[in-house]
Structures are given as C-alpha cells and as structure tokens.
C-alpha cells in the first residue's frame, strides 16, 4: 500500500506548496519551470489556493474497478487497507477521495 497517499503525504504536499508560494513564486517562471514535468502556466497565488484547498479536505479511500472507472461499492474508508479489503475482485484498485470539509 506504499503507492497510496496518506494524511502525512497531504501534510508534505501542503508544505511543498507553501515553499513554492514563499520561495519560488516571487522569482518568476524561470525559477520554477525546471521543477515541472511539463510546461504549464502557473497563475500567481495558485499554489497558495491549492494549499488552502488541501487544508479544507479530508482524505478517504474507495475500491474501484481498474478498467471500468466506477466504484466497486458505494463506501468510503478511512484507510487504504480497509478499502483494499472491501474489494471483491482482483481488478479493483484503491482510489483516493478528497472530501471538502464544511464549516
């Protein structure tokens, strides 16, 4: 289950987005383009927005059919292991689901 994102991974992603916002963004595209795996336009402030989005989400997992792009069952789990155990066939994979937190 090492290839599934965890809550700790989200903490790391938020930290990376904060670093980008504070240390790379002020210096412009020539500074950050080498870190991207393809050329994209990054709007000023976008990384801070993404960080805020991730702060306002809860992580859940589900079992989905690999080729059918649909849920094996209508259930979300708090751990990737629980989602994997819920799979009823070998063609199921664990999917990451971000749920927006409501205030």
N, C-alpha and C positions, 0 to 999 in steps of 0.2 A: 504494500500500500504506500510505498515511498513516492509514487508519482501523483498522489492526490494532495491538493492544497489543504493546509490546516489553518487553525486560528493563528498559530505562530507565524505561518507564512504571510498571512494578511498583515501582521504587525511589521514584518520585514518589508513588504511592499509599500506600506504607508510611510515607513522611514525612508525608503528609496525615493518615493515621490516628494517627500519633504526636502530631501537633499537636492533633488533636481530643481525644485522651486527656489531654494535658497542659494544654491551654489552654481548651478549650470544656467538656468534661465536668464539671469541678469547679463550673461556674457554673449547671448545670442546663439543662433543655429550653428555657427561654425564650431561652437564648443560641444554641443550635444549630438550633432549628426553622426559622429563616429561611433556612438553607443547604440544607435538604432540599427536593426537588422534589415531595414529598407527605408527609403526616403519617404518621409511624411512631413506635412506641415503641422507644427505644434503651436497652437494659439497661446499667447501669453496668459498665464493663470490656469491653464488646463490641468496641469499636474496637481495644483492645489485643489481644484474641483474634484478630481479623481480621488485624491486622498480623503476629502470630506465624504464623498460617496461611500468609500470603503469603511470609513468610521461609522457610517449610519446603516451598515448592513450586518446581518447575522448569517453565518455560514451553515448550510445544511447539505446533505448528500442524498442522492437517489440512485436507484438501479435503473439503467436504461438499456434498451436493445442497441447493440453496436451499429447495426446497419439500418434499423427502422426509424431511428430518431424519435422514439416515443418511450414513455415511462413503462417499465415492466409492471408497475403497480402505482397507484396514487398514494405515495407515502414518502415523507422526508425524514431523514435520520440525523442525529447529532454527531455520528461518527461514520467514517468511510467503511469501517469494518461491518457495522450494522447494516449499511446499505448493501455491501457485498454479500452478506449472509442472506439478505432478503431475495437475492436474485434466484430465479427458478431455472435458468438455463446457462449454458456456457458462453452464449453470445452476449451476455449482459456485461456492462461496464459501470463503474461508479462515476456519476456526474456531480459536479459542484453546482450548488444553487445558492445564489445570494438573495436573501430576503431583506427588503428595506425595513428598517426599524421605524415604527410610528411613535411619535412623541405622545 
